[in-house]
Structures are given as structure tokens and as C-alpha cells.
Amino acid sequence: MSISNNRTVTITEYGAMTRGKTGLPGYTPLPPKCFDALESLILSNRNTDETELIELLSLSARRSVGKIITAKNYVGLITTHDGTVIEILPKISGDVGIPETRKIFLDMLRSLKSVSFKEFNLSSLRIERMNLLEVFIKMFANEAKTLVQQGLKSNYNPHENNERFLKGKLLVAENLKYNSITRERFFVVYDEFSLNRPENRLIKTTLRFLYAQSRDEGNRRAIALLMPHFDSIDVSTNTASDFTKCVNDRSMSHYRMVMRWCRVFLLGNSFTAFAGREVAFALLFPMEKVFESYIAAKLKKALAGSMVEIRTQDSRYHLFDSPRKAFSLHPDMVLRKGQKTIVMDTKWKMLNNTASNSGISQSDMYQMYAYGRKYGAEVVKLIYPAASQSISGVKEYSSDDGVRVKLEFVDLRNPTNDIIRLSSL
């Protein structure tokens, strides 16, 4: 892939990037300044406890290629100070182009509780021409526009000033200090009804930040139209402090979605985010968690109104019970109907016929065996994304003590039939 005119680089997870070298099959060139920034970030964190960063990016070298930075377990976006946006998309099986992959990924993100994608209508986006950053900016701008249309909330803020008229409460000590000679003034404190409350400061700060980040004319125009509504509001000088002052009650319910977005952009409140001298902004998601959340959400929807109980991240059992409970078990999903129990666990990994046991991890199978025994499950289902080619050979394993583990696959391009099959007990 090449670098586009708006300096967006799009790769898939585990994609490799080089320092400006073009024409190398399997490698995506980055602008030198962008590559150097990421390399510096990796090197500066090699001897720290930042284990997340190790899982995000790796640095290596090949004689015929030079230095290589590889995206690893996380998907999303990274922007560097030279203006480059690196868009990392998940690997989806089949003949799926970038716009369709982006759409699938965004649909998967809607299942996450920690971010604000659930209520957004993806059909309103022109995904074919927007990278993920611009998609997220558009989502926020739309939420901010809705809020402005509903009306920004004001509140009473204490205001201290040396006034010509006595109003509010006279501050005796300050009045003696400033007005011992000029008796015609009064140093007072009074409540002023103002839009300049923490929530509005944070929204304005986010709008200004995103205006600087965006390269999409539509997004910049939408933000520019919103900014006059915040003219009387200050920019937040301490975002962490302002977030602690936000009111979260029924009177502020219409602020809920836009404030979640502010936390995403200003605090990095997703699964992981990092920023610093090398990186302007990053918003990245571990596909293992995204896939787990997506399958659970689809199953809950399919089972709604049925007699089947579904529990996610169940923690009722431990591997050992004596002399104390130890090594808790957390299967992704447990389905119960009467005396029948099925345990399900998701794995974001493309199985293939060439690898030993099709690439199934032995440690995963130990884990599934423990689930089967502890839950007395009729079957344990190990769920993978569908691969480009069907997996031949064994699809179900059983032990002589009654544990059955069945491999299941979900086609993310059209998951409906696969989810119906999974939800059938």
C-alpha cells in the first residue's frame, strides 16, 4: 500500500511498515519522520513496565529491507506530529476491501460498553473516503450538534469581584485589603448563572483538539459551525480535574454520550491509548476483546426472549477449591437452559490447515478442558473468526471422562446464520 495524499497509511493487523522504502511486497512505507517517531516511542519504552506498548508495536530489521515496525495485537489508529494517520484494520477473511473491513470493524466496536459507538448509525457515514480518525471525529461532531440543538446547560458559579454595588456576600477580609481607601467599591462573592461549567469546557476543548487533528473538510466545517455556541466558555486548563467535577444525574442525561466521547479523546478512555512527544494521538483496541464482546452481544440479541440464560465473564468457579479457592475461571459465555449447560470461549485467531492442529493452542485446549469439567458442560464451544479457507480435519474433540470441545467459526461478513447456529441449544 502507498501513502495517500492526506497522509493516511492503512494496514491490517500484523502489517509491517518500513522507513519510506516503496516497492517492497508485503511492506507499507511510512514517512521518515513518522517512522522515526514510532521507533523512538518503542525504544524509549523497552526497559519500562509498559507491557501494553510491547503488545502494540514491535521493532525488527531485515538485511534486504532495513528497519521494520510491525503492528501486533491492537487495531485502531495512531497519529503522529507530522500529520500522518496510521489506520490499523483487522484481518477479515475473504475478498474484503478496506471500506468493507472498516465497516465490519466499526460494527464490532458498537458492542463495546466502554466507548460510544452503540447508538451511532453507520449507514450515515461515507466510510469509503474516511479513515477511522475522521469517522470517530464525525461521530463526536454529530453528538455535539445534537446536544447544542437540545440546549447547553448553565449553572450557578461562585464569582468574586470588586464591584461598585453591594450584591451577594461581602468578603470582609478582601474588602479591607482592597477597599480601605476606595470606599465606593465592595469586594463580594455572588453566584453567576453561566455556561462556563466543566462539561461545556471539556466539550469545547475536545472540539478544538479535533479541529486541529482533522483533515476532512466536512468534519472541520461541522466543528467550525459548533464553535460559536461555546464562545462564552473557557477552554479546560485541567481536563482531569474538570472530569471529576462533571455532574452525572438525570438533568444531564442528554450530555452522557458526548461526555463519553470527550473521555475517549481527552483521556484515552477506550481499551488503551497513549500519547507523548512522539505520538499526537492514538486510539487502539485489542481484537481479542473486541471479538469477544461482539459475539456476546450478538448471542444476547439472538437469545432475547428465550428460556436460555446467558452469562458473560462468569466467575463462579475456581480451578482449585482447597485449602482455599484459587485460580478463578472466567469463560467468555455460559449458556444454561434447564439442566443443560454450554460454555463458550472466543479466540481471535485465523486457523489454517498447514499448522499443527490447525493452529489451535494447546494451552487453550487445557483451558477448555477445565471449563468442561468444572461447569459439567454438555459441550464447550471454541469460537474463531472464519478463515479464508475451510478448516479440514477434526472439528470436535472428546475425552474419555466426558469433556467435549467443539470448534465453531463465525463469518464476520455475514454472521447471522452462524450466530443462530451458536444460540441453538
C-alpha positions as a LaTeX table, in Angstrom:
\begin{tabular}{lrrr}
\hline
Residue & $x$ (\AA) & $y$ (\AA) & $z$ (\AA) \\
\hline
Met1 & 0.00 & 0.00 & 0.00 \\
Ser2 & 1.14 & 3.54 & $-0.57$ \\
Ile3 & 0.81 & 6.75 & 1.37 \\
Ser4 & $-2.25$ & 8.70 & 0.23 \\
Asn5 & $-2.45$ & 12.43 & $-0.35$ \\
Asn6 & $-3.99$ & 13.12 & 3.04 \\
Arg7 & $-1.12$ & 11.21 & 4.67 \\
Thr8 & $-3.20$ & 8.26 & 5.76 \\
Val9 & $-1.49$ & 4.87 & 5.85 \\
Thr10 & $-3.84$ & 1.89 & 6.05 \\
Ile11 & $-2.59$ & $-1.54$ & 7.06 \\
Thr12 & $-4.11$ & $-4.66$ & 8.60 \\
Glu13 & $-3.10$ & $-6.13$ & 11.94 \\
Tyr14 & 0.36 & $-7.70$ & 11.90 \\
Gly15 & 1.18 & $-5.49$ & 8.91 \\
Ala16 & 4.82 & $-4.41$ & 8.57 \\
Met17 & 5.95 & $-0.82$ & 7.90 \\
Thr18 & 9.26 & 0.48 & 6.57 \\
Arg19 & 11.02 & 3.85 & 6.72 \\
Gly20 & 9.95 & 5.32 & 3.41 \\
Lys21 & 11.01 & 2.35 & 1.24 \\
Thr22 & 8.50 & 1.72 & $-1.54$ \\
Gly23 & 8.07 & $-1.20$ & $-3.91$ \\
Leu24 & 8.64 & $-3.90$ & $-1.28$ \\
Pro25 & 5.84 & $-6.51$ & $-1.46$ \\
Gly26 & 4.26 & $-7.07$ & 1.94 \\
Tyr27 & 5.59 & $-3.83$ & 3.43 \\
Thr28 & 3.93 & $-0.43$ & 3.78 \\
Pro29 & 6.14 & 2.69 & 3.63 \\
Leu30 & 5.85 & 5.34 & 6.34 \\
Pro31 & 7.14 & 8.93 & 6.02 \\
Pro32 & 10.60 & 9.02 & 7.64 \\
Lys33 & 9.53 & 11.43 & 10.40 \\
Cys34 & 6.56 & 9.23 & 11.25 \\
Phe35 & 8.67 & 6.06 & 11.30 \\
Asp36 & 11.32 & 7.75 & 13.46 \\
Ala37 & 8.67 & 8.88 & 15.95 \\
Leu38 & 7.30 & 5.36 & 16.34 \\
Glu39 & 10.79 & 3.89 & 16.60 \\
Ser40 & 11.66 & 6.38 & 19.32 \\
Leu41 & 8.48 & 5.50 & 21.17 \\
Ile42 & 9.26 & 1.78 & 21.06 \\
Leu43 & 12.89 & 2.22 & 22.12 \\
Ser44 & 12.07 & 4.59 & 24.96 \\
Asn45 & 9.66 & 2.06 & 26.46 \\
Arg46 & 11.70 & $-1.12$ & 26.03 \\
Asn47 & 13.03 & $-1.09$ & 29.58 \\
Thr48 & 9.84 & 0.04 & 31.30 \\
Asp49 & 6.75 & $-1.72$ & 32.56 \\
Glu50 & 4.71 & $-0.52$ & 29.58 \\
Thr51 & 3.74 & $-4.05$ & 28.55 \\
Glu52 & 0.81 & $-2.74$ & 26.50 \\
Leu53 & 3.19 & $-0.94$ & 24.16 \\
Ile54 & 5.11 & $-4.17$ & 23.56 \\
Glu55 & 1.82 & $-5.76$ & 22.50 \\
Leu56 & 1.04 & $-2.82$ & 20.20 \\
Leu57 & 4.19 & $-2.44$ & 18.12 \\
Ser58 & 7.44 & $-4.30$ & 17.57 \\
Leu59 & 10.73 & $-3.20$ & 16.01 \\
Ser60 & 12.95 & $-5.51$ & 13.96 \\
Ala61 & 15.25 & $-5.41$ & 10.93 \\
Arg62 & 15.94 & $-7.41$ & 7.75 \\
Arg63 & 19.03 & $-7.12$ & 5.63 \\
Ser64 & 17.19 & $-6.51$ & 2.37 \\
Val65 & 14.52 & $-4.26$ & 3.91 \\
Gly66 & 16.05 & $-2.33$ & 6.80 \\
Lys67 & 14.19 & $-1.45$ & 9.97 \\
Ile68 & 10.63 & $-2.73$ & 10.26 \\
Ile69 & 7.82 & $-1.73$ & 12.63 \\
Thr70 & 5.06 & $-4.30$ & 12.93 \\
Ala71 & 1.55 & $-3.70$ & 14.25 \\
Lys72 & 0.60 & $-6.51$ & 16.58 \\
Asn73 & $-2.47$ & $-7.30$ & 18.64 \\
Tyr74 & $-4.25$ & $-3.96$ & 18.54 \\
Val75 & $-6.43$ & $-2.33$ & 15.89 \\
Gly76 & $-7.40$ & 1.32 & 15.53 \\
Leu77 & $-5.40$ & 4.44 & 14.73 \\
Ile78 & $-2.20$ & 6.29 & 15.57 \\
Thr79 & $-1.49$ & 9.88 & 14.54 \\
Thr80 & 1.99 & 11.37 & 14.65 \\
His81 & 3.03 & 15.01 & 14.84 \\
Asp82 & 3.99 & 15.16 & 11.17 \\
Gly83 & 0.29 & 14.73 & 10.31 \\
Thr84 & 0.37 & 11.05 & 9.33 \\
Val85 & $-2.60$ & 8.91 & 10.36 \\
Ile86 & $-1.84$ & 5.19 & 10.62 \\
Glu87 & $-5.05$ & 3.20 & 10.35 \\
Ile88 & $-4.74$ & $-0.41$ & 11.53 \\
Leu89 & $-7.67$ & $-2.60$ & 10.49 \\
Pro90 & $-8.46$ & $-6.20$ & 11.48 \\
Lys91 & $-7.80$ & $-9.12$ & 9.17 \\
Ile92 & $-11.11$ & $-10.29$ & 7.78 \\
Ser93 & $-11.31$ & $-13.48$ & 5.75 \\
Gly94 & $-12.41$ & $-13.46$ & 2.14 \\
Asp95 & $-12.21$ & $-10.85$ & $-0.59$ \\
Val96 & $-12.97$ & $-7.82$ & 1.59 \\
Gly97 & $-11.79$ & $-4.33$ & 0.64 \\
Ile98 & $-10.75$ & $-1.55$ & 3.00 \\
Pro99 & $-14.17$ & 0.20 & 3.17 \\
Glu100 & $-15.96$ & $-3.06$ & 3.96 \\
Thr101 & $-13.31$ & $-4.06$ & 6.53 \\
Arg102 & $-13.66$ & $-0.65$ & 8.17 \\
Lys103 & $-17.46$ & $-1.06$ & 8.28 \\
Ile104 & $-17.20$ & $-4.53$ & 9.85 \\
Phe105 & $-14.75$ & $-3.26$ & 12.46 \\
Leu106 & $-16.96$ & $-0.28$ & 13.36 \\
Asp107 & $-19.95$ & $-2.60$ & 13.70 \\
Met108 & $-17.91$ & $-4.76$ & 16.07 \\
Leu109 & $-16.92$ & $-1.70$ & 18.12 \\
Arg110 & $-20.59$ & $-0.94$ & 18.71 \\
Ser111 & $-20.69$ & $-3.89$ & 21.11 \\
Leu112 & $-18.15$ & $-2.32$ & 23.48 \\
Lys113 & $-19.55$ & $-0.81$ & 26.67 \\
Ser114 & $-16.55$ & 1.41 & 27.36 \\
Val115 & $-16.91$ & 3.56 & 24.23 \\
Ser116 & $-19.70$ & 5.42 & 22.50 \\
Phe117 & $-20.41$ & 3.65 & 19.21 \\
Lys118 & $-23.57$ & 1.72 & 20.04 \\
Glu119 & $-26.18$ & 4.35 & 19.17 \\
Phe120 & $-24.44$ & 5.62 & 16.05 \\
Asn121 & $-25.95$ & 4.92 & 12.63 \\
Leu122 & $-23.11$ & 3.60 & 10.45 \\
Ser123 & $-25.18$ & 3.99 & 7.30 \\
Ser124 & $-24.87$ & 7.78 & 7.67 \\
Leu125 & $-21.09$ & 7.61 & 7.18 \\
Arg126 & $-19.19$ & 7.81 & 3.91 \\
Ile127 & $-16.77$ & 5.15 & 5.07 \\
Glu128 & $-15.23$ & 4.66 & 1.64 \\
Arg129 & $-13.43$ & 8.01 & 1.91 \\
Met130 & $-12.94$ & 8.35 & 5.68 \\
Asn131 & $-10.21$ & 6.82 & 7.78 \\
Leu132 & $-11.05$ & 5.74 & 11.32 \\
Leu133 & $-9.94$ & 9.02 & 12.86 \\
Glu134 & $-12.30$ & 11.00 & 10.66 \\
Val135 & $-15.11$ & 8.52 & 11.37 \\
Phe136 & $-14.64$ & 9.00 & 15.13 \\
Ile137 & $-14.47$ & 12.78 & 14.72 \\
Lys138 & $-17.71$ & 12.75 & 12.74 \\
Met139 & $-19.40$ & 10.67 & 15.44 \\
Phe140 & $-18.37$ & 13.18 & 18.09 \\
Ala141 & $-19.38$ & 16.20 & 15.98 \\
Asn142 & $-22.83$ & 14.68 & 15.39 \\
Glu143 & $-23.30$ & 14.08 & 19.13 \\
Ala144 & $-22.15$ & 17.63 & 19.93 \\
Lys145 & $-24.55$ & 19.05 & 17.32 \\
Thr146 & $-27.47$ & 17.15 & 18.87 \\
Leu147 & $-26.51$ & 18.47 & 22.29 \\
Val148 & $-26.34$ & 22.07 & 21.06 \\
Gln149 & $-29.77$ & 21.70 & 19.44 \\
Gln150 & $-31.19$ & 20.43 & 22.75 \\
Gly151 & $-29.54$ & 23.32 & 24.59 \\
Leu152 & $-26.33$ & 23.69 & 26.58 \\
Lys153 & $-26.81$ & 23.61 & 30.35 \\
Ser154 & $-25.85$ & 26.54 & 32.54 \\
Asn155 & $-25.30$ & 26.56 & 36.28 \\
Tyr156 & $-24.54$ & 28.98 & 39.09 \\
Asn157 & $-20.83$ & 29.52 & 39.59 \\
Pro158 & $-19.33$ & 31.48 & 42.52 \\
His159 & $-17.81$ & 34.70 & 41.24 \\
Glu160 & $-15.53$ & 37.01 & 43.26 \\
Asn161 & $-15.00$ & 40.59 & 42.17 \\
Asn162 & $-14.52$ & 44.15 & 43.37 \\
Glu163 & $-17.86$ & 45.71 & 42.42 \\
Arg164 & $-19.33$ & 49.21 & 42.51 \\
Phe165 & $-22.53$ & 47.85 & 44.03 \\
Leu166 & $-23.06$ & 45.58 & 47.00 \\
Lys167 & $-24.50$ & 42.26 & 45.87 \\
Gly168 & $-24.20$ & 38.73 & 47.13 \\
Lys169 & $-21.96$ & 38.33 & 50.17 \\
Leu170 & $-19.36$ & 40.87 & 51.29 \\
Leu171 & $-15.91$ & 39.29 & 51.78 \\
Val172 & $-14.76$ & 41.32 & 54.79 \\
Ala173 & $-11.04$ & 40.46 & 54.72 \\
Glu174 & $-10.68$ & 41.07 & 50.99 \\
Asn175 & $-12.77$ & 44.24 & 51.23 \\
Leu176 & $-10.47$ & 45.68 & 53.91 \\
Lys177 & $-7.43$ & 44.72 & 51.85 \\
Tyr178 & $-8.55$ & 46.28 & 48.56 \\
Asn179 & $-11.02$ & 48.98 & 49.61 \\
Ser180 & $-9.65$ & 50.56 & 52.79 \\
Ile181 & $-9.14$ & 53.77 & 50.81 \\
Thr182 & $-11.63$ & 53.45 & 47.91 \\
Arg183 & $-14.83$ & 53.15 & 49.94 \\
Glu184 & $-17.05$ & 53.27 & 46.85 \\
Arg185 & $-16.27$ & 49.62 & 45.98 \\
Phe186 & $-17.26$ & 46.34 & 47.60 \\
Phe187 & $-15.34$ & 43.07 & 47.36 \\
Val188 & $-18.10$ & 40.48 & 47.10 \\
Val189 & $-18.82$ & 36.91 & 46.09 \\
Tyr190 & $-22.03$ & 36.06 & 44.27 \\
Asp191 & $-23.46$ & 33.30 & 42.10 \\
Glu192 & $-23.38$ & 33.94 & 38.37 \\
Phe193 & $-25.58$ & 31.94 & 36.00 \\
Ser194 & $-23.14$ & 30.84 & 33.31 \\
Leu195 & $-22.48$ & 28.28 & 30.57 \\
Asn196 & $-18.90$ & 28.05 & 31.80 \\
Arg197 & $-19.33$ & 24.73 & 33.59 \\
Pro198 & $-16.90$ & 21.75 & 33.47 \\
Glu199 & $-18.89$ & 19.71 & 30.93 \\
Asn200 & $-19.02$ & 22.58 & 28.44 \\
Arg201 & $-15.33$ & 23.38 & 28.94 \\
Leu202 & $-14.43$ & 19.78 & 28.14 \\
Ile203 & $-16.61$ & 19.74 & 25.02 \\
Lys204 & $-15.03$ & 22.97 & 23.76 \\
Thr205 & $-11.55$ & 21.58 & 24.45 \\
Thr206 & $-12.38$ & 18.40 & 22.52 \\
Leu207 & $-13.78$ & 20.38 & 19.58 \\
Arg208 & $-10.62$ & 22.48 & 19.35 \\
Phe209 & $-8.40$ & 19.40 & 19.60 \\
Leu210 & $-10.29$ & 17.56 & 16.87 \\
Tyr211 & $-10.39$ & 20.58 & 14.56 \\
Ala212 & $-6.58$ & 20.56 & 14.64 \\
Gln213 & $-6.47$ & 16.79 & 14.05 \\
Ser214 & $-8.99$ & 16.54 & 11.22 \\
Arg215 & $-8.09$ & 16.74 & 7.53 \\
Asp216 & $-11.66$ & 16.18 & 6.34 \\
Glu217 & $-13.31$ & 19.37 & 5.15 \\
Gly218 & $-16.76$ & 18.16 & 6.15 \\
Asn219 & $-15.62$ & 17.46 & 9.72 \\
Arg220 & $-13.76$ & 20.76 & 10.03 \\
Arg221 & $-16.78$ & 22.65 & 8.73 \\
Ala222 & $-19.09$ & 20.86 & 11.20 \\
Ile223 & $-16.78$ & 21.72 & 14.12 \\
Ala224 & $-16.43$ & 25.33 & 12.95 \\
Leu225 & $-20.23$ & 25.69 & 12.96 \\
Leu226 & $-20.37$ & 24.39 & 16.53 \\
Met227 & $-17.62$ & 26.59 & 18.00 \\
Pro228 & $-19.63$ & 29.89 & 18.19 \\
His229 & $-22.01$ & 28.19 & 20.65 \\
Phe230 & $-19.04$ & 27.88 & 23.04 \\
Asp231 & $-17.69$ & 31.46 & 22.72 \\
Ser232 & $-18.51$ & 32.37 & 26.32 \\
Ile233 & $-16.96$ & 29.14 & 27.64 \\
Asp234 & $-13.32$ & 28.70 & 28.67 \\
Val235 & $-11.01$ & 26.00 & 27.38 \\
Ser236 & $-10.28$ & 23.44 & 30.09 \\
Thr237 & $-6.85$ & 24.00 & 31.64 \\
Asn238 & $-7.08$ & 20.83 & 33.74 \\
Thr239 & $-9.13$ & 18.17 & 32.00 \\
Ala240 & $-8.67$ & 15.54 & 34.72 \\
Ser241 & $-9.99$ & 17.96 & 37.35 \\
Asp242 & $-12.91$ & 19.05 & 35.18 \\
Phe243 & $-13.94$ & 15.43 & 34.58 \\
Thr244 & $-14.17$ & 14.90 & 38.35 \\
Lys245 & $-16.48$ & 17.93 & 38.60 \\
Cys246 & $-18.93$ & 16.73 & 35.96 \\
Val247 & $-22.50$ & 16.14 & 37.12 \\
Asn248 & $-23.99$ & 12.78 & 36.19 \\
Asp249 & $-27.66$ & 12.94 & 37.09 \\
Arg250 & $-30.99$ & 12.93 & 35.26 \\
Ser251 & $-30.77$ & 16.64 & 34.46 \\
Met252 & $-27.58$ & 15.97 & 32.47 \\
Ser253 & $-28.69$ & 12.77 & 30.72 \\
His254 & $-28.51$ & 14.40 & 27.27 \\
Tyr255 & $-24.80$ & 15.08 & 27.91 \\
Arg256 & $-23.99$ & 11.42 & 28.55 \\
Met257 & $-22.94$ & 10.35 & 25.05 \\
Val258 & $-20.91$ & 13.43 & 24.20 \\
Met259 & $-19.06$ & 13.23 & 27.54 \\
Arg260 & $-18.14$ & 9.62 & 26.82 \\
Trp261 & $-16.57$ & 10.84 & 23.59 \\
Cys262 & $-14.70$ & 13.58 & 25.45 \\
Arg263 & $-13.21$ & 10.92 & 27.71 \\
Val264 & $-12.16$ & 8.87 & 24.68 \\
Phe265 & $-10.38$ & 11.79 & 23.01 \\
Leu266 & $-9.01$ & 13.69 & 26.02 \\
Leu267 & $-8.23$ & 10.82 & 28.40 \\
Gly268 & $-7.92$ & 7.89 & 26.01 \\
Asn269 & $-10.75$ & 6.03 & 27.75 \\
Ser270 & $-11.01$ & 3.06 & 25.44 \\
Phe271 & $-9.14$ & $-0.18$ & 25.97 \\
Thr272 & $-5.82$ & 1.52 & 25.54 \\
Ala273 & $-4.47$ & 4.82 & 24.33 \\
Phe274 & $-1.13$ & 6.53 & 24.56 \\
Ala275 & 0.28 & 9.92 & 23.70 \\
Gly276 & 3.50 & 11.81 & 24.24 \\
Arg277 & 6.25 & 13.62 & 22.49 \\
Glu278 & 6.40 & 11.05 & 19.70 \\
Val279 & 2.68 & 10.48 & 19.12 \\
Ala280 & $-0.04$ & 13.11 & 18.83 \\
Phe281 & $-2.93$ & 10.75 & 19.50 \\
Ala282 & $-3.72$ & 7.06 & 19.45 \\
Leu283 & $-6.86$ & 5.04 & 19.94 \\
Leu284 & $-6.32$ & 1.29 & 19.80 \\
Phe285 & $-8.38$ & $-1.76$ & 20.67 \\
Pro286 & $-7.27$ & $-5.39$ & 21.30 \\
Met287 & $-9.13$ & $-7.51$ & 18.76 \\
Glu288 & $-9.33$ & $-10.40$ & 21.23 \\
Lys289 & $-11.58$ & $-8.24$ & 23.46 \\
Val290 & $-13.49$ & $-6.71$ & 20.55 \\
Phe291 & $-14.30$ & $-10.14$ & 19.08 \\
Glu292 & $-15.36$ & $-11.49$ & 22.49 \\
Ser293 & $-17.66$ & $-8.51$ & 23.10 \\
Tyr294 & $-19.11$ & $-8.71$ & 19.58 \\
Ile295 & $-20.01$ & $-12.41$ & 19.78 \\
Ala296 & $-21.52$ & $-11.97$ & 23.25 \\
Ala297 & $-23.66$ & $-9.04$ & 22.06 \\
Lys298 & $-24.88$ & $-10.97$ & 19.02 \\
Leu299 & $-25.75$ & $-14.02$ & 21.13 \\
Lys300 & $-27.62$ & $-11.94$ & 23.72 \\
Lys301 & $-29.70$ & $-10.41$ & 20.94 \\
Ala302 & $-30.40$ & $-13.81$ & 19.37 \\
Leu303 & $-31.41$ & $-15.30$ & 22.75 \\
Ala304 & $-33.58$ & $-12.38$ & 23.87 \\
Gly305 & $-36.99$ & $-13.64$ & 24.94 \\
Ser306 & $-35.89$ & $-17.28$ & 25.02 \\
Met307 & $-35.63$ & $-19.57$ & 28.04 \\
Val308 & $-31.84$ & $-19.59$ & 27.75 \\
Glu309 & $-29.83$ & $-17.78$ & 30.44 \\
Ile310 & $-26.58$ & $-16.27$ & 29.20 \\
Arg311 & $-23.81$ & $-15.03$ & 31.50 \\
Thr312 & $-20.66$ & $-13.31$ & 30.31 \\
Gln313 & $-17.30$ & $-13.50$ & 32.08 \\
Asp314 & $-18.79$ & $-15.90$ & 34.60 \\
Ser315 & $-16.60$ & $-16.27$ & 37.71 \\
Arg316 & $-18.49$ & $-18.72$ & 39.92 \\
Tyr317 & $-15.81$ & $-21.45$ & 39.77 \\
His318 & $-12.13$ & $-21.75$ & 40.57 \\
Leu319 & $-9.69$ & $-24.34$ & 39.30 \\
Phe320 & $-8.99$ & $-25.43$ & 42.91 \\
Asp321 & $-11.22$ & $-25.21$ & 45.98 \\
Ser322 & $-8.92$ & $-26.45$ & 48.77 \\
Pro323 & $-7.27$ & $-25.38$ & 51.00 \\
Arg324 & $-8.74$ & $-22.17$ & 49.55 \\
Lys325 & $-10.31$ & $-21.12$ & 46.28 \\
Ala326 & $-7.55$ & $-20.37$ & 43.79 \\
Phe327 & $-7.11$ & $-19.68$ & 40.08 \\
Ser328 & $-10.54$ & $-18.35$ & 39.12 \\
Leu329 & $-12.09$ & $-19.39$ & 35.83 \\
His330 & $-13.61$ & $-16.76$ & 33.51 \\
Pro331 & $-15.19$ & $-18.28$ & 30.41 \\
Asp332 & $-16.44$ & $-15.67$ & 27.95 \\
Met333 & $-20.03$ & $-17.00$ & 27.92 \\
Val334 & $-22.04$ & $-19.62$ & 29.79 \\
Leu335 & $-25.45$ & $-20.64$ & 28.40 \\
Arg336 & $-27.92$ & $-22.52$ & 30.59 \\
Lys337 & $-31.33$ & $-23.99$ & 29.82 \\
Gly338 & $-32.74$ & $-26.24$ & 32.49 \\
Gln339 & $-30.06$ & $-28.82$ & 33.30 \\
Lys340 & $-28.18$ & $-28.15$ & 30.08 \\
Thr341 & $-25.00$ & $-26.03$ & 30.16 \\
Ile342 & $-22.82$ & $-24.91$ & 27.27 \\
Val343 & $-19.61$ & $-22.95$ & 27.78 \\
Met344 & $-18.27$ & $-20.72$ & 25.01 \\
Asp345 & $-14.93$ & $-19.01$ & 24.61 \\
Thr346 & $-13.78$ & $-16.78$ & 21.74 \\
Lys347 & $-10.32$ & $-16.68$ & 20.20 \\
Trp348 & $-9.30$ & $-14.01$ & 17.70 \\
Lys349 & $-7.11$ & $-16.21$ & 15.51 \\
Met350 & $-7.34$ & $-17.44$ & 11.93 \\
Leu351 & $-6.88$ & $-21.21$ & 11.93 \\
Asn352 & $-5.25$ & $-22.80$ & 8.91 \\
Asn353 & $-4.67$ & $-26.29$ & 7.57 \\
Thr354 & $-0.89$ & $-26.00$ & 7.32 \\
Ala355 & $-0.20$ & $-25.50$ & 11.04 \\
Ser356 & $-0.04$ & $-28.27$ & 13.61 \\
Asn357 & $-3.57$ & $-28.94$ & 14.93 \\
Ser358 & $-4.69$ & $-26.20$ & 12.51 \\
Gly359 & $-3.04$ & $-23.64$ & 14.81 \\
Ile360 & $-5.17$ & $-24.43$ & 17.88 \\
Ser361 & $-3.21$ & $-23.53$ & 21.01 \\
Gln362 & $-2.54$ & $-26.39$ & 23.41 \\
Ser363 & $-2.97$ & $-24.01$ & 26.37 \\
Asp364 & $-6.39$ & $-23.02$ & 25.02 \\
Met365 & $-7.40$ & $-26.67$ & 24.98 \\
Tyr366 & $-6.22$ & $-27.12$ & 28.60 \\
Gln367 & $-8.42$ & $-24.13$ & 29.45 \\
Met368 & $-11.44$ & $-25.59$ & 27.62 \\
Tyr369 & $-10.99$ & $-28.92$ & 29.40 \\
Ala370 & $-11.04$ & $-27.14$ & 32.76 \\
Tyr371 & $-14.24$ & $-25.31$ & 31.77 \\
Gly372 & $-15.88$ & $-28.56$ & 30.70 \\
Arg373 & $-15.05$ & $-30.32$ & 33.96 \\
Lys374 & $-15.89$ & $-27.50$ & 36.36 \\
Tyr375 & $-19.16$ & $-26.48$ & 34.71 \\
Gly376 & $-20.28$ & $-30.01$ & 33.89 \\
Ala377 & $-20.88$ & $-28.66$ & 30.40 \\
Glu378 & $-22.53$ & $-30.76$ & 27.73 \\
Val379 & $-20.10$ & $-29.17$ & 25.29 \\
Val380 & $-17.51$ & $-26.40$ & 25.27 \\
Lys381 & $-17.51$ & $-24.32$ & 22.10 \\
Leu382 & $-14.31$ & $-22.64$ & 20.99 \\
Ile383 & $-15.28$ & $-19.81$ & 18.63 \\
Tyr384 & $-12.95$ & $-18.44$ & 15.93 \\
Pro385 & $-13.42$ & $-15.98$ & 13.07 \\
Ala386 & $-13.93$ & $-17.84$ & 9.80 \\
Ala387 & $-10.75$ & $-18.28$ & 7.81 \\
Ser388 & $-10.37$ & $-17.72$ & 4.07 \\
Gln389 & $-10.33$ & $-21.47$ & 3.53 \\
Ser390 & $-12.40$ & $-24.00$ & 5.43 \\
Ile391 & $-10.51$ & $-25.97$ & 8.05 \\
Ser392 & $-10.36$ & $-29.63$ & 7.17 \\
Gly393 & $-9.93$ & $-32.42$ & 9.66 \\
Val394 & $-11.04$ & $-32.57$ & 13.29 \\
Lys395 & $-13.84$ & $-30.16$ & 14.32 \\
Glu396 & $-14.68$ & $-31.75$ & 17.66 \\
Tyr397 & $-12.55$ & $-33.29$ & 20.41 \\
Ser398 & $-13.71$ & $-35.51$ & 23.27 \\
Ser399 & $-12.06$ & $-37.11$ & 26.29 \\
Asp400 & $-12.86$ & $-40.43$ & 27.91 \\
Asp401 & $-14.16$ & $-38.59$ & 31.01 \\
Gly402 & $-16.91$ & $-36.84$ & 29.06 \\
Val403 & $-15.45$ & $-33.44$ & 28.06 \\
Arg404 & $-16.35$ & $-32.34$ & 24.52 \\
Val405 & $-14.78$ & $-29.34$ & 22.80 \\
Lys406 & $-16.27$ & $-28.23$ & 19.50 \\
Leu407 & $-14.72$ & $-25.75$ & 17.08 \\
Glu408 & $-17.10$ & $-23.09$ & 15.77 \\
Phe409 & $-16.49$ & $-20.38$ & 13.14 \\
Val410 & $-18.22$ & $-17.03$ & 12.56 \\
Asp411 & $-18.11$ & $-15.33$ & 9.18 \\
Leu412 & $-17.84$ & $-11.63$ & 10.06 \\
Arg413 & $-19.03$ & $-10.61$ & 6.61 \\
Asn414 & $-22.42$ & $-12.21$ & 7.30 \\
Pro415 & $-22.59$ & $-13.55$ & 10.85 \\
Thr416 & $-26.36$ & $-14.07$ & 11.16 \\
Asn417 & $-26.56$ & $-17.78$ & 10.29 \\
Asp418 & $-23.50$ & $-18.61$ & 12.39 \\
Ile419 & $-24.92$ & $-16.80$ & 15.43 \\
Ile420 & $-28.27$ & $-18.61$ & 15.03 \\
Arg421 & $-26.40$ & $-21.91$ & 15.00 \\
Leu422 & $-24.42$ & $-20.95$ & 18.12 \\
Ser423 & $-27.55$ & $-19.90$ & 20.01 \\
Ser424 & $-29.32$ & $-23.21$ & 19.38 \\
Leu425 & $-29.17$ & $-25.41$ & 22.48 \\
\hline
\end{tabular}
